[in-house]
Amino acid sequence: MHASVRDNFSAFSKRLEGRVNHMYLDSLLNVTIAVGNKIDPVADALALASLGAPLLRDSDNATASDAEITAEWTKVKGGSTATTLHLSEASIDALVAKRLQQNETVLLTIFPGFDDWPADAQLGILSMAWGLGANALRPPHFKELRAAIGARKWFKAARECNMSGSGLLRRNAVDRGLFRNAAVSAEPPASDPALLFLPIPGNRPKRQLGDGPDDAHVSLVQRMFKPDRLDHLAPGTFTPGTFDSATLTAVKAFQSGEAALPGSGTFPVTGVVAELTWACLGEHVPQA
């Protein structure tokens, strides 16, 4: 993978998953730790040390025994939040790096040419692998996504990358934005594919009708609404840098298209460009 993807992956994932030193139950009731790292069944928790991430006792920072890990894991699985074992910050970094490497190894067997993709596309598929597990992207799953990627049709890939499941609304939005960034980066004049377009953290302010004039963030939104981009035809001429009625119509049309996609859940169709809309435009990673 490109160095820009590897170097930014931990910060990217922290925005979506948080960073937690102790075991906890995630939204799917799996025992999890670190940056969304599932350690369920208990054998996965016992294997953490072999991945360079030993669980330590809070009381003395000594390495926990298998019996202590099993007892703690069982308590968390049962709903307890009174945990007494933790990972060091260095161990979390090691665990994230190891899992990222493992996912890349699997993805290379699924997606020929992965190493040559634009950086944003690499990050998008690695994000999906982080959310689902890399093997979930193998055939017969995500047939249309794999076809779009094989043809390097990144805008099409953005519409086919949506994952179903609780808690994936933000990640789906960001992944769509990443594949759209890959498409834009491939437009003439060609840019360096190793360059990551997605800003991390990429905080963006809300923008709505009446904002402007000469507002750089409004201009950024307007530049994305071009014919043949985002499956959206601009309905009129914008006043550059002003969130006018034509911009409002374009934003609502875009949001309605996003809300109709699988995995979009309760995507807001408000006409206000807030965190999820920025994410879909490839300009923001929402904070968990």
KEKE-3310 file (N, C-alpha, C; in steps of 0.2 Angstrom, whole numbers, plus 5000, padded with zeros to 4 digits):
npx = (5004:5002:5013:5007:4994:4997:5003:4993:4983:4980:4976:4965:4957:4955:4947:4935:4932:4937:4948:4953:4959:4955:4945:4929:4911:4905:4894:4888:4889:4901:4916:4928:4943:4956:4958:4944:4946:4941:4940:4935:4930:4936:4948:4954:4957:4967:4977:4982:4995:5004:5003:5010:5004:5002:4990:4989:4990:4980:4984:4998:5004:5009:5011:4996:4990:4984:4973:4968:4965:4955:4945:4942:4938:4927:4919:4917:4910:4898:4893:4899:4907:4917:4932:4949:4961:4972:4978:4994:4999:5008:5006:4994:4996:5005:4996:4986:4994:4998:4986:4982:4992:4989:4976:4979:4987:4977:4968:4976:4975:4962:4960:4967:4981:4980:4991:4993:4983:4974:4978:4967:4957:4964:4963:4950:4945:4953:4947:4934:4938:4942:4930:4922:4930:4943:4941:4927:4926:4928:4923:4907:4903:4899:4899:4896:4904:4917:4918:4917:4928:4938:4936:4941:4932:4928:4919:4907:4911:4910:4896:4894:4900:4894:4891:4881:4874:4874:4879:4887:4885:4893:4905:4902:4898:4911:4919:4912:4915:4929:4931:4926:4935:4946:4941:4941:4955:4960:4956:4960:4972:4983:4986:4998:4996:5000:4996:4986:4970:4960:4957:4964:4962:4952:4941:4926:4916:4898:4888:4876:4860:4862:4874:4890:4895:4909:4914:4925:4923:4910:4912:4920:4911:4902:4911:4911:4899:4897:4893:4892:4898:4898:4886:4876:4868:4871:4859:4858:4865:4878:4881:4897:4905:4894:4880:4868:4851:4851:4862:4857:4847:4855:4862:4852:4847:4858:4860:4848:4850:4861:4854:4846:4854:4860:4863:4864:4856:4849:4852:4854:4843:4844:4848:4858:4875:4883:4893:4891:4888:4899:4908:4904:4907:4921:4929:4930:4931:4921:4919:4920)
npy = (4994:5012:5023:5034:5030:5020:5027:5036:5028:5024:5036:5039:5028:5029:5040:5035:5024:5026:5025:5013:5007:4997:4982:4981:4980:4980:4987:4976:4967:4961:4957:4969:4979:4992:5000:4997:4983:4967:4955:4942:4926:4921:4916:4924:4935:4929:4928:4940:4943:4937:4944:4955:4963:4962:4960:4970:4970:4982:4986:4984:4984:4973:4958:4950:4934:4919:4914:4925:4934:4927:4926:4940:4943:4936:4942:4955:4951:4947:4959:4967:4982:4985:4984:4977:4975:4980:4988:4994:5010:5008:4995:4995:5002:4993:4982:4988:4990:4977:4971:4978:4975:4962:4962:4969:4959:4949:4956:4959:4946:4946:4958:4961:4972:4980:4987:4998:5006:5022:5032:5035:5026:5014:5016:5016:5003:4996:5002:4996:4983:4983:4986:4975:4963:4957:4945:4945:4952:4944:4934:4926:4939:4957:4958:4968:4979:4974:4972:4985:4991:4983:4988:5000:5010:5022:5030:5023:5012:5019:5019:5006:5001:5000:4994:4983:4984:4987:5003:5007:5018:5030:5025:5020:5032:5039:5030:5030:5043:5042:5033:5042:5052:5045:5044:5057:5060:5053:5060:5071:5085:5071:5065:5062:5045:5041:5051:5055:5061:5063:5073:5072:5076:5083:5092:5100:5115:5117:5121:5131:5137:5154:5156:5164:5179:5173:5162:5149:5136:5134:5136:5124:5114:5117:5115:5101:5097:5093:5090:5072:5069:5062:5055:5065:5079:5096:5107:5120:5137:5141:5154:5158:5154:5157:5151:5148:5147:5138:5130:5125:5116:5107:5101:5095:5086:5078:5073:5066:5056:5049:5045:5035:5024:5007:5003:5016:5020:5032:5043:5061:5071:5087:5098:5105:5106:5095:5084:5071:5073:5080:5070:5061:5068:5067:5074:5074:5065:5059:5060:5048)
npz = (5000:4998:5006:5011:5015:5024:5034:5038:5042:5056:5062:5055:5057:5071:5071:5067:5075:5088:5102:5113:5128:5136:5137:5129:5125:5109:5097:5091:5101:5102:5110:5111:5108:5109:5093:5087:5087:5086:5098:5099:5097:5114:5112:5103:5111:5120:5111:5109:5114:5106:5095:5098:5107:5122:5136:5150:5168:5177:5190:5192:5180:5175:5164:5160:5165:5156:5163:5170:5159:5153:5163:5164:5151:5150:5160:5153:5142:5147:5150:5159:5164:5172:5170:5172:5165:5153:5137:5132:5125:5115:5112:5107:5095:5089:5087:5078:5067:5064:5061:5050:5041:5039:5034:5021:5015:5013:5004:4993:4987:4982:4975:4960:4956:4966:4972:4964:4964:4966:4981:4990:4986:4990:5004:5006:5003:5012:5024:5023:5024:5037:5044:5041:5040:5031:5023:5020:5009:4998:4983:4984:4988:4987:4972:4962:4967:4966:4952:4947:4953:4946:4933:4935:4938:4948:4953:4951:4960:4972:4974:4977:4988:5000:5016:5026:5042:5059:5065:5055:5047:5047:5043:5030:5023:5023:5016:5003:5000:4999:4988:4978:4979:4973:4960:4956:4958:4947:4936:4922:4924:4927:4943:4957:4961:4974:4982:4996:4996:5005:5019:5035:5052:5045:5048:5045:5044:5046:5033:5025:5018:5013:5018:5015:5006:4995:5002:5006:5010:5005:4991:4989:4991:4980:4969:4968:4963:4948:4931:4928:4939:4955:4952:4948:4942:4940:4945:4941:4939:4950:4962:4964:4979:4987:4996:4988:4981:4971:4975:4986:4981:4974:4984:4992:4982:4981:4994:4995:4985:4992:5003:4998:4995:4999:5016:5021:5030:5041:5034:5033:5025:5023:5017:5023:5024:5033:5044:5039:5025:5021:5023:5013:5002:5002:5010:5024:5040:5051:5069:5080)
capx = (5000:5005:5015:5002:4989:4999:5005:4987:4978:4978:4972:4959:4952:4953:4941:4928:4931:4939:4955:4951:4964:4952:4940:4922:4906:4904:4887:4886:4890:4907:4921:4933:4948:4960:4954:4939:4949:4937:4944:4929:4930:4941:4955:4957:4960:4973:4982:4985:5002:5008:5003:5014:5000:5000:4986:4993:4985:4980:4987:5005:5007:5012:5007:4991:4990:4978:4967:4966:4962:4949:4940:4941:4934:4920:4915:4915:4905:4892:4890:4902:4911:4923:4938:4955:4966:4973:4984:4998:4998:5013:5003:4988:4999:5007:4990:4983:4999:4998:4980:4982:4996:4985:4971:4982:4989:4971:4966:4980:4973:4956:4960:4973:4983:4979:4996:4993:4977:4975:4979:4961:4954:4967:4961:4943:4944:4955:4942:4929:4941:4942:4923:4919:4935:4945:4938:4920:4926:4929:4917:4902:4900:4901:4901:4896:4910:4923:4917:4918:4935:4941:4936:4943:4926:4928:4912:4903:4913:4907:4889:4893:4904:4890:4891:4875:4876:4873:4885:4892:4883:4898:4910:4900:4899:4918:4921:4910:4920:4936:4931:4925:4942:4950:4939:4943:4962:4961:4954:4966:4978:4984:4990:5002:4992:5002:4994:4980:4966:4956:4961:4963:4955:4947:4935:4923:4910:4892:4886:4868:4857:4863:4881:4894:4899:4916:4915:4929:4919:4904:4915:4922:4905:4900:4916:4910:4893:4898:4890:4895:4902:4893:4879:4872:4868:4870:4852:4858:4872:4879:4885:4903:4906:4888:4876:4862:4845:4854:4867:4853:4844:4860:4864:4847:4847:4864:4858:4843:4854:4865:4850:4843:4859:4860:4868:4864:4852:4845:4856:4850:4842:4842:4850:4864:4881:4886:4898:4890:4888:4906:4911:4902:4911:4928:4932:4929:4931:4917:4922:4916)
capy = (5000:5018:5025:5039:5026:5017:5032:5039:5023:5024:5042:5038:5023:5032:5045:5031:5018:5028:5021:5011:5003:4991:4978:4983:4977:4984:4987:4969:4963:4957:4960:4973:4983:4996:5004:4993:4977:4962:4949:4938:4923:4923:4914:4930:4939:4926:4928:4947:4944:4934:4950:4961:4967:4959:4963:4971:4972:4989:4987:4984:4984:4966:4954:4946:4927:4917:4913:4932:4936:4923:4929:4947:4943:4933:4947:4960:4947:4947:4966:4971:4988:4986:4980:4979:4974:4986:4988:5000:5014:5005:4989:4997:5004:4987:4978:4991:4989:4970:4969:4982:4971:4955:4964:4970:4952:4946:4960:4957:4940:4948:4964:4962:4978:4985:4992:5003:5011:5029:5031:5035:5019:5009:5017:5015:4996:4994:5003:4991:4977:4985:4986:4968:4958:4957:4939:4946:4955:4938:4931:4930:4945:4963:4957:4974:4983:4971:4973:4992:4992:4980:4992:5007:5015:5023:5033:5017:5009:5023:5017:4999:5000:5001:4988:4983:4982:4992:5007:5008:5024:5035:5022:5020:5038:5040:5026:5033:5049:5040:5031:5048:5055:5041:5046:5064:5060:5050:5065:5075:5081:5065:5067:5056:5041:5040:5056:5054:5067:5064:5076:5069:5074:5086:5095:5105:5118:5117:5126:5131:5142:5160:5157:5167:5177:5171:5157:5144:5130:5134:5135:5117:5110:5118:5112:5094:5096:5094:5084:5066:5067:5060:5053:5071:5084:5102:5110:5127:5140:5143:5160:5156:5155:5159:5145:5151:5142:5132:5126:5121:5111:5102:5098:5091:5081:5074:5069:5061:5050:5045:5041:5029:5019:5002:5005:5023:5021:5038:5049:5067:5075:5093:5104:5108:5102:5094:5080:5065:5075:5081:5063:5058:5072:5065:5080:5074:5059:5060:5058:5043)
capz = (5000:4998:5012:5014:5018:5030:5039:5041:5044:5063:5064:5051:5061:5077:5071:5066:5080:5095:5104:5120:5130:5140:5133:5129:5121:5103:5095:5089:5107:5102:5114:5107:5111:5104:5088:5084:5086:5089:5101:5101:5104:5119:5110:5100:5117:5122:5106:5108:5116:5100:5090:5101:5111:5128:5140:5156:5174:5179:5196:5192:5173:5173:5159:5163:5164:5152:5167:5171:5153:5152:5168:5162:5145:5152:5163:5148:5137:5151:5151:5164:5162:5177:5168:5175:5161:5148:5132:5132:5119:5110:5110:5102:5088:5086:5085:5072:5061:5062:5058:5044:5036:5038:5029:5015:5012:5010:4999:4987:4983:4980:4970:4957:4954:4972:4974:4959:4965:4970:4988:4993:4984:4994:5010:5006:5003:5019:5028:5022:5027:5045:5047:5040:5040:5024:5019:5018:5002:4993:4980:4980:4991:4983:4965:4958:4969:4963:4945:4946:4954:4941:4928:4938:4938:4955:4955:4952:4966:4978:4975:4978:4993:5006:5021:5030:5049:5064:5067:5049:5043:5046:5039:5023:5020:5022:5011:4997:4998:4997:4981:4974:4978:4969:4954:4955:4957:4941:4931:4919:4923:4932:4949:4960:4964:4981:4986:4999:4995:5011:5024:5041:5053:5040:5051:5041:5047:5043:5028:5024:5014:5015:5019:5009:4999:4995:5007:5003:5011:5000:4985:4989:4989:4973:4964:4968:4959:4941:4927:4927:4945:4961:4949:4950:4937:4944:4942:4939:4939:4957:4963:4967:4986:4990:4997:4985:4981:4966:4979:4991:4977:4972:4990:4994:4977:4982:5000:4993:4982:4997:5008:4995:4995:5004:5021:5022:5037:5042:5031:5034:5019:5026:5013:5026:5023:5039:5044:5034:5018:5020:5022:5006:4997:5002:5014:5031:5043:5057:5075:5084)
cpx = (5004:5007:5010:4996:4991:5000:4999:4982:4975:4974:4966:4954:4950:4947:4934:4927:4933:4945:4954:4956:4961:4947:4933:4918:4905:4896:4884:4887:4896:4912:4927:4938:4952:4956:4949:4942:4945:4941:4939:4929:4936:4948:4958:4960:4967:4978:4985:4992:5006:5008:5007:5010:4998:4995:4990:4988:4986:4984:4994:5008:5010:5008:5002:4992:4984:4972:4964:4962:4955:4943:4938:4936:4927:4916:4912:4909:4898:4889:4894:4907:4917:4929:4945:4962:4966:4979:4988:4997:5002:5010:4997:4991:5002:5001:4987:4988:4998:4992:4979:4986:4992:4980:4974:4984:4983:4968:4970:4978:4966:4956:4966:4975:4982:4985:4997:4987:4979:4975:4972:4957:4957:4964:4953:4942:4947:4951:4936:4932:4941:4935:4920:4924:4937:4942:4931:4920:4927:4922:4913:4900:4903:4903:4901:4902:4916:4923:4919:4925:4940:4942:4939:4938:4925:4922:4907:4904:4910:4900:4888:4897:4901:4890:4884:4878:4875:4880:4890:4890:4889:4904:4908:4900:4906:4920:4919:4914:4927:4936:4930:4931:4946:4948:4942:4951:4964:4959:4960:4966:4980:4988:4994:4997:4994:4999:4987:4976:4962:4960:4959:4966:4950:4941:4933:4917:4904:4891:4879:4866:4859:4870:4885:4893:4906:4918:4919:4926:4913:4907:4918:4916:4903:4905:4914:4904:4894:4895:4895:4899:4897:4886:4874:4873:4866:4863:4852:4865:4872:4882:4891:4904:4900:4883:4869:4856:4847:4858:4862:4850:4849:4862:4858:4846:4853:4862:4853:4846:4858:4860:4847:4848:4859:4865:4868:4860:4848:4849:4852:4849:4839:4844:4856:4869:4885:4891:4897:4890:4895:4910:4910:4906:4918:4932:4932:4929:4927:4921:4918:4914)
cpy = (5006:5020:5030:5036:5023:5022:5036:5034:5023:5030:5041:5034:5025:5036:5041:5026:5021:5024:5020:5006:4997:4988:4981:4979:4982:4984:4981:4964:4958:4961:4963:4977:4987:5000:4999:4986:4971:4957:4945:4932:4924:4921:4920:4935:4936:4926:4935:4947:4942:4940:4956:4966:4964:4963:4964:4972:4979:4991:4988:4984:4978:4963:4950:4938:4925:4916:4920:4935:4933:4925:4936:4947:4941:4938:4953:4957:4947:4954:4970:4977:4989:4981:4982:4977:4979:4984:4994:5004:5011:4999:4990:4999:4998:4983:4981:4989:4982:4968:4972:4978:4965:4957:4965:4963:4949:4950:4960:4951:4941:4953:4964:4970:4983:4990:4998:5008:5017:5028:5031:5029:5014:5010:5015:5007:4993:4996:4998:4984:4977:4984:4979:4962:4957:4951:4940:4950:4950:4937:4926:4937:4951:4962:4963:4979:4980:4972:4981:4994:4989:4984:4999:5012:5017:5026:5028:5013:5012:5021:5010:4997:4999:4994:4989:4981:4988:4996:5009:5014:5028:5032:5022:5026:5040:5036:5028:5039:5047:5037:5037:5052:5052:5043:5052:5064:5057:5055:5069:5082:5076:5068:5061:5051:5039:5045:5055:5061:5068:5067:5073:5073:5077:5089:5100:5108:5117:5123:5125:5137:5149:5162:5160:5175:5175:5167:5151:5137:5129:5132:5127:5113:5111:5115:5104:5093:5098:5089:5078:5064:5066:5058:5059:5076:5091:5105:5117:5130:5143:5150:5158:5158:5157:5153:5148:5145:5136:5127:5122:5115:5106:5098:5093:5085:5076:5070:5064:5055:5046:5042:5035:5023:5014:5004:5012:5025:5028:5044:5055:5070:5082:5099:5107:5103:5101:5088:5074:5067:5077:5075:5060:5062:5071:5070:5079:5066:5060:5057:5053:5045)
cpz = (5000:5005:5015:5017:5024:5036:5042:5043:5051:5065:5061:5055:5067:5077:5070:5072:5087:5096:5111:5122:5134:5135:5134:5124:5115:5102:5093:5095:5106:5107:5110:5111:5106:5099:5084:5083:5089:5092:5104:5096:5108:5117:5106:5106:5119:5117:5105:5109:5110:5095:5092:5105:5118:5133:5147:5162:5176:5185:5196:5185:5171:5168:5163:5161:5159:5156:5168:5165:5152:5156:5166:5156:5146:5155:5158:5144:5141:5152:5156:5161:5167:5175:5171:5171:5155:5143:5133:5125:5113:5108:5105:5095:5085:5083:5079:5066:5059:5058:5051:5039:5034:5033:5022:5011:5009:5004:4992:4983:4980:4974:4966:4955:4960:4973:4969:4960:4968:4978:4992:4992:4989:5001:5011:5006:5010:5024:5028:5026:5035:5048:5046:5041:5032:5020:5017:5012:4997:4990:4985:4982:4987:4976:4961:4960:4965:4955:4943:4947:4949:4935:4929:4937:4946:4957:4956:4959:4972:4979:4977:4984:5000:5010:5025:5037:5053:5065:5061:5045:5042:5041:5031:5020:5019:5016:5004:4995:4996:4990:4976:4973:4973:4961:4952:4954:4950:4935:4928:4923:4929:4937:4952:4963:4972:4985:4989:4999:5002:5016:5031:5047:5048:5042:5046:5044:5043:5038:5026:5020:5017:5017:5013:5010:5000:5001:5004:5004:5006:4993:4984:4988:4982:4968:4963:4963:4952:4937:4927:4934:4951:4958:4950:4944:4940:4940:4940:4940:4947:4957:4967:4974:4990:4990:4995:4984:4976:4970:4983:4987:4976:4978:4992:4989:4979:4989:4999:4990:4987:5001:5005:4994:5000:5010:5024:5028:5036:5040:5030:5027:5021:5022:5017:5025:5030:5039:5039:5027:5017:5019:5015:5001:4997:5006:5021:5034:5050:5063:5078:5091)
residu = (MET:HIS:ALA:SER:VAL:ARG:ASP:ASN:PHE:SER:ALA:PHE:SER:LYS:ARG:LEU:GLU:GLY:ARG:VAL:ASN:HIS:MET:TYR:LEU:ASP:SER:LEU:LEU:ASN:VAL:THR:ILE:ALA:VAL:GLY:ASN:LYS:ILE:ASP:PRO:VAL:ALA:ASP:ALA:LEU:ALA:LEU:ALA:SER:LEU:GLY:ALA:PRO:LEU:LEU:ARG:ASP:SER:ASP:ASN:ALA:THR:ALA:SER:ASP:ALA:GLU:ILE:THR:ALA:GLU:TRP:THR:LYS:VAL:LYS:GLY:GLY:SER:THR:ALA:THR:THR:LEU:HIS:LEU:SER:GLU:ALA:SER:ILE:ASP:ALA:LEU:VAL:ALA:LYS:ARG:LEU:GLN:GLN:ASN:GLU:THR:VAL:LEU:LEU:THR:ILE:PHE:PRO:GLY:PHE:ASP:ASP:TRP:PRO:ALA:ASP:ALA:GLN:LEU:GLY:ILE:LEU:SER:MET:ALA:TRP:GLY:LEU:GLY:ALA:ASN:ALA:LEU:ARG:PRO:PRO:HIS:PHE:LYS:GLU:LEU:ARG:ALA:ALA:ILE:GLY:ALA:ARG:LYS:TRP:PHE:LYS:ALA:ALA:ARG:GLU:CYS:ASN:MET:SER:GLY:SER:GLY:LEU:LEU:ARG:ARG:ASN:ALA:VAL:ASP:ARG:GLY:LEU:PHE:ARG:ASN:ALA:ALA:VAL:SER:ALA:GLU:PRO:PRO:ALA:SER:ASP:PRO:ALA:LEU:LEU:PHE:LEU:PRO:ILE:PRO:GLY:ASN:ARG:PRO:LYS:ARG:GLN:LEU:GLY:ASP:GLY:PRO:ASP:ASP:ALA:HIS:VAL:SER:LEU:VAL:GLN:ARG:MET:PHE:LYS:PRO:ASP:ARG:LEU:ASP:HIS:LEU:ALA:PRO:GLY:THR:PHE:THR:PRO:GLY:THR:PHE:ASP:SER:ALA:THR:LEU:THR:ALA:VAL:LYS:ALA:PHE:GLN:SER:GLY:GLU:ALA:ALA:LEU:PRO:GLY:SER:GLY:THR:PHE:PRO:VAL:THR:GLY:VAL:VAL:ALA:GLU:LEU:THR:TRP:ALA:CYS:LEU:GLY:GLU:HIS:VAL:PRO:GLN:ALA)
# end
